[in-house]
Amino acid sequence: MSPLITLDSRYRFPLFALGAGAAACAVFAQDPIGYVCIAVPAIVPLFLWLRAGAVGMPVLPLLSTLCFIYYAVPIIRHEVVAYDSEELLAAAATVGAFLIAASLACWPFYLHLPRRSPDRGRIFVSDRRIVQLALIGLCGGIAYHLGAVSGNLAWLSSFNGVVRALVVTLALSACYLVGYARASRFLVGPQWFAYLGCLLALITLAWCNLLLVGGLMYCAAALLGYVVTAKRIPWAAVAVTFAVLAVLHAGKFETRNEYWSLETSGLKDPSISQVPGMMADWVSNGLDALWAGDAWDSSDILERASLLQMVLLVRRETPDFVPFLNGETYRLLPRMIVPRFVEADKTISQAGLNLLSITYGLQREEATANTTIGWGLVAEGYANFGLWGVIGIGAIMGALCGALTRFSAGSSANSLPMLLTIAATLALMDVEADFSYLIVNLVQAVVAALALIGPLTLLYRPRPASGRRPVPADGPGPITAPR
């Protein structure tokens, strides 16, 4: 077999099954060729990572999976009805070019990856401290979200963004550590149920602003911690998570009409006492919508996850009706990245998305104060520089993802490199964001992780050798999880 396609035998069948399943979906696609233009490049990052030994955090494979959901699934679902087949094929090829450029830029970082070492980057003296830090992070996140729901954080003023970045990063790290500890059997019995209760409380409070993304990120962090350590997917937990998201997404519009204030983009009456009733109404509204079939008509969760329409719109309008922006959305980044306590009137993080929405006539300027439309990197790249912009931003993202994978390769699951990579990966998973917004979130997540977790590396001192066999801290290497 050619060295180019050599793959460990343990990965051949899963990869073949995945490829066969993706190819079979082409039969149901609105445009099979357009679907293949996205589906095949979306599988390439996973193939390259598996070929490298499945070492390190699979950042680009995770991103390409989301791209498949946001760009290829709409073709399977026949959602693109306002554009002809030629336009659809051109848009699909544009997305494929982004994924191919990302894969090519990421590939060099996969060469000669360091193998897993149980102690590389390990920052804790004992596994007990891992569990303790997870509890501190969960409680800190719960306290912050309780303050946000009750409206008692106004005193933070311009420092609220910094505090939020620190607390949310600590909470995300805690969720990851909960998944890690569960997979490593450090959390069992009553202790596991206590931590699970705290995790569910954190997720529920994050959803109390009636936005799903916050709680979803906590879910993703916990699942990543488990998958990275156990080397298997907890399908039952994934299915439950998807079912809950489907119900909440179906009911969020009616619930927002009742509890949300458009003027403040928050709850009409911030108070902790209304949380149980609001969540009960939200679930009830979602179940009613699903039962009536309304949610599946126009607003189900898969339809919400679609960015192909934006690529089609940009390709149709640019440059015949709307001139290229020539990097205007990217030039917003320097002012976005300045902390608000340093510059009170700094550019808002959604400025790039709002600029695209106004330029292409999807929103008026006054409407952007309450609603932000997601565009994604592909549409933004084409709006600025055409196809070369898409290829360029794909290469940048591929190199960034590859660097993160290499940085985490060989590290133990409870190490500073791995926790930093987890924080960065979760920031990059916002595929609806523009490049500047993505980088701002990435920088905030990494800086917060360094500030909170970095000092703990100074506390670690290797234990003297003893007759006891050390418990391995499983990292993302190709090994079997402890039973």
Secondary structure, DSSP 8 states (H G I E B T S, - for coil): --GGG---HHHHHHHHHHHHHHHHGGGG-SSHHHHHHHHHHHHHHHHHHHHTTS-S--HHHHHHHHHIIIIIHHHHTT---SS-HHHHHHHHHHHHHHHHHHHHHHGGGGTT-----TTTTB--SSHHHHHHHHHHHHHHHHHHHHHHHHT--GGGGGGHHHHHHHHHHHHHHHHHHHHHHHHTTSS-HHHHHHHHHHHHHHHHHHGGGS-HHHHHHHHHHHHHHHHHHHSS--HHHHHHHHHHHHHHHHHHHHHHHHHEETTTTEESS--GGGHHHHHHHHHHHHHHHHHHTHHHHH--HHHHS--HHHHHHHHHHTTTTS---TTTTGGGHHHHSS-TTT-TT---TTHHHHHHHHHTTS--GGGGGT-----HHHHHHHHHHTHHHHHHHHHHHHHHHHHHHHHHTT--TTBHHHHHHHHHHHHHT-TTS-HHHHHHHHHHHHHHHHHHHGGGGGG-------SS-------SSS-----
